[in-house]
């Protein structure tokens, strides 16, 4: 494997009686498009938040770009980009004002912010309030805000949830471009076709545990099944839902 951008060892997180993350270990290579795949409630978002340093693990550790992510590490903030499952925008700002505000937090120029808005195809929506954007447009703006400071490592949590099929495919094209520009991308998704289309490797996750890691085509071939849904069935004995 190439130099690891992420090394995760034995992460655990419990909420009351629920073991949300149960001994997760993984490595992501620099430049890789890596997917964490599983049904709703599998523990994907909690895992990502632990890896990013947004939550404190009960056990285990995560290193990003050679640095520990917890305790919250200021040295990493300019090197990683995070798109949360729920877009967190400032109220009553236009798309342009949103991304310029995010840019200013990193000391990035307004010109760079406007260029990023063009990159994600939102120049014509620059003066539109974020609450007036479509779902796909809001997701593109959220990703643009995560990328405006040109991070080396990008985390995307369920970025296409709730989008119509065409908006999803448009966003896939954009995600491929992000990765092809040399960035390491980690994506959580519950869409099997998305993982199979975009990811170099996937970690199949259920009930807080990683069941198998590998390239989608290799997992399908190893288990002698037709698709990733059948991979999940083979690993868990139940249908993917």
C-alpha positions in Angstrom: 0.0 0.0 0.0 1.1 3.6 -0.6 1.8 5.9 2.3 -1.2 5.8 4.6 -3.2 9.0 4.9 -5.3 7.4 7.7 -4.5 4.8 10.3 -7.3 3.7 12.6 -6.7 1.2 15.3 -9.4 -0.4 17.6 -11.9 2.5 17.7 -14.8 1.9 20.1 -17.7 4.2 21.1 -20.7 3.3 23.3 -23.8 5.4 23.9 -25.7 3.8 26.9 -26.4 0.2 26.0 -25.6 0.8 22.3 -22.2 -0.1 21.0 -22.1 2.3 18.1 -18.5 1.5 17.0 -17.0 -1.8 18.0 -13.3 -2.2 17.4 -12.9 -0.5 14.0 -9.4 -0.7 12.4 -8.6 0.4 8.9 -5.9 2.1 6.7 -6.5 4.5 3.8 -3.7 5.1 1.3 -2.8 8.6 0.2 -4.8 9.4 -3.0 -7.3 6.6 -2.4 -11.1 6.9 -2.8 -12.2 4.9 0.2 -15.8 4.0 1.1 -17.4 3.0 4.4 -20.5 1.2 3.3 -23.4 -0.1 5.3 -27.1 0.3 6.1 -28.5 3.1 8.2 -27.5 2.6 11.8 -24.4 0.6 10.9 -22.1 3.1 12.7 -20.7 4.8 9.7 -21.2 8.4 10.8 -20.0 7.8 14.3 -16.9 6.1 12.9 -16.2 9.1 10.7 -16.7 11.6 13.5 -14.2 9.6 15.7 -11.7 9.5 12.8 -12.1 13.2 12.1 -11.6 14.1 15.8 -15.1 15.4 16.3 -15.8 12.9 19.0 -13.7 11.3 21.7 -13.3 7.5 21.3 -13.8 5.3 24.4 -10.9 3.2 23.1 -8.6 3.2 20.1 -6.9 5.9 18.1 -6.9 7.5 14.7 -4.0 9.2 12.9 -4.5 11.5 9.9 -1.6 12.5 7.8 0.7 11.3 10.5 -1.0 13.3 13.3 -3.4 12.1 16.0 -6.9 13.3 15.4 -7.8 13.3 19.1 -7.5 15.4 21.2 -8.7 17.9 18.7 -5.6 18.7 16.7 -5.3 22.3 15.4 -2.4 21.2 13.1 -4.9 19.1 11.1 -7.6 21.7 10.6 -6.1 23.3 7.5 -5.2 19.9 6.0 -8.6 18.2 6.1 -12.0 19.0 4.7 -15.2 17.8 6.3 -18.7 17.6 4.8 -21.2 16.6 7.4 -24.3 14.6 6.8 -26.5 17.6 7.6 -25.2 20.7 5.9 -24.3 23.3 8.5 -24.7 26.7 6.9 -24.9 30.2 8.4 -28.4 31.4 8.3 -29.6 34.1 5.9 -26.5 34.1 3.7 -26.3 33.7 0.0 -24.2 30.9 -1.6 -21.4 33.4 -2.2 -21.5 34.8 1.3 -21.5 31.2 2.7 -18.4 30.1 0.9 -16.5 33.4 1.5 -17.3 33.1 5.2 -15.9 29.6 5.3 -12.9 30.8 3.3 -12.2 33.6 5.7 -11.9 31.1 8.6 -8.8 29.6 6.9 -7.4 32.9 5.7 -8.4 32.1 2.1 -9.2 34.9 -0.3 -12.6 35.8 -1.6 -11.3 35.2 -5.1 -10.4 31.6 -4.3 -13.9 31.2 -2.7 -15.6 32.5 -5.9 -13.4 30.2 -8.0 -14.5 27.2 -5.8 -18.1 28.3 -6.4 -17.5 28.1 -10.1 -15.8 24.7 -9.8 -19.0 23.2 -8.3 -21.2 24.8 -10.9 -22.9 27.3 -8.6 -21.8 30.7 -10.1 -25.3 31.3 -11.3 -26.7 30.7 -7.8 -24.1 32.9 -6.1 -26.7 35.5 -4.9 -29.3 32.9 -3.9 -29.9 32.2 -0.2 -28.9 28.7 0.9 -32.4 27.9 1.9 -33.5 28.5 -1.7 -31.1 26.0 -3.2 -32.2 22.6 -4.4 -30.9 19.5 -2.5 -28.2 18.9 -5.1 -27.1 22.5 -5.1 -26.9 22.6 -1.3 -24.8 19.5 -1.3 -22.4 20.9 -3.9 -22.1 24.1 -1.8 -21.4 22.1 1.3 -18.7 20.2 -0.5 -17.3 23.4 -1.9 -17.1 24.9 1.6 -15.2 21.7 2.7 -12.7 22.1 -0.2 -12.2 25.9 -0.3 -8.9 25.7 1.7 -7.5 23.0 -0.6 -7.3 20.2 1.9 -5.2 17.1 1.3 -7.8 14.8 2.9 -11.6 15.0 2.4 -14.4 13.4 4.5 -17.8 13.2 2.9 -20.7 11.8 5.0 -23.6 10.5 2.9 -23.2 13.3 0.4 -25.9 12.1 -2.0 -28.6 11.1 0.5 -32.0 12.5 -0.6 -30.9 13.5 -4.1 -32.7 12.4 -7.3 -30.8 10.0 -9.6 -29.6 12.7 -12.0 -28.3 14.9 -9.1 -26.6 11.9 -7.6 -24.8 11.2 -10.9 -23.8 14.8 -11.3 -22.3 14.8 -7.8 -20.5 11.5 -8.6 -18.7 13.3 -11.4 -17.7 16.0 -9.1 -16.4 13.6 -6.5 -14.3 11.8 -9.1 -12.7 15.1 -10.1 -11.9 15.9 -6.4 -10.1 12.5 -6.1 -8.4 12.8 -9.5 -6.9 16.1 -8.4 -4.8 14.1 -5.9 -6.9 14.4 -2.8 -7.6 11.4 -0.5 -11.4 11.0 -0.2 -13.3 9.0 2.4 -17.0 8.6 1.8 -19.7 7.0 3.9 -22.7 5.8 1.9 -25.6 3.3 2.2 -25.9 3.2 -1.6 -24.3 0.0 -3.0 -24.1 1.3 -6.5 -22.4 4.5 -5.3 -19.7 2.5 -3.5 -19.2 0.2 -6.5 -18.9 3.1 -8.9 -16.7 5.5 -7.0 -14.5 3.6 -4.5 -11.1 2.0 -4.9 -11.8 0.0 -1.8 -14.7 -0.3 0.6 -15.1 -1.3 4.3 -18.4 -3.2 4.6 -19.8 -2.2 8.0 -22.7 -3.4 10.1 -23.7 -3.0 13.8 -20.6 -1.1 14.6 -18.1 -3.6 13.1 -16.2 -3.8 9.8 -17.0 -7.2 8.2 -14.7 -7.1 5.2 -12.4 -4.6 3.4 -11.4 -4.7 -0.3 -12.0 -3.4 -3.8 -15.7 -3.8 -4.6 -15.0 -6.1 -7.7 -12.7 -8.2 -5.6 -15.2 -8.7 -2.8 -17.8 -9.7 -5.3 -15.5 -12.1 -7.0 -14.2 -13.6 -3.8 -17.7 -14.4 -2.5 -18.9 -15.5 -5.9 -21.9 -13.2 -5.9 -23.4 -10.7 -8.3 -23.1 -7.4 -6.5 -22.3 -5.7 -3.2 -25.8 -6.3 -1.8 -25.1 -10.0 -2.2 -21.8 -9.5 -0.5 -23.6 -8.1 2.5 -26.1 -11.0 2.5 -23.2 -13.5 2.5 -21.4 -11.7 5.3 -24.5 -11.2 7.6 -27.0 -13.8 6.5 -29.6 -11.0 6.0 -30.7 -8.7 3.2 -29.3 -5.2 2.9 -31.8 -2.6 4.1 
